[in-house]
């Protein structure tokens, strides 16, 4: 009876097992724990930006370029605005743009990679040659061209079909342009990774059995292909997000990102670079924020890859 009761106990789900493995891995890896703690701090700072004692947009010309003190923990910028408040709003901008653009890019990459591998033949060859040609073009230059084009079309007096987009662009402070730019330039790696995974899955025994039983292609993809691609998609997301943050900061630094006075880590670095010798904290603070955030995401991505890749777990 004891054996039967033990056998009847439900086995833990795969998601719960992966969560426990991640917690165990974080306890054994101090770098991962610090990375996750820093990302949590950034998220809390971004969500609680409105609760800070200073307004990110309020100017105080009597306290311009103030050094860090008890009143302003990280000092003030060239217009007397509190650096902590601006870093918090900049974190919100970076995370919103990065997460939304990553979601769109993953959707595009998963769709294109799945269709390319599942259909195969000439369609696969044509799609992959298109991806290769886009890889050959410098992604930063491509992003600059798209961002400049979107900014030029939507920041002025747009008419016709572009009028609603121009209004959304104005209300978002230029975030729409960055979102479109990153979404169109960040899906290539995901498409390649998903294609490789689908190529390995589409001829598996359970997929062939479903096909012989009369299951439709969409049902096979939805129930057998995509769930088994989820680890690859999650690992890809952990590398797309930091790339999106870095690219958004670069575009804002060049002046084709978010529109002033919306604070962004890239625009803060651009402004701080003009007075780096006299007031280095204006450049160092946003630069450290970007660097530590990218490092934390990369550490988290490596940890997820170790968990999901059986070869890196000793073949378990």
Order of alpha helices (4+ residues) and beta strands (2+ residues): alpha-alpha-alpha-alpha-alpha-alpha-alpha-alpha-alpha-alpha-alpha-alpha-alpha-alpha
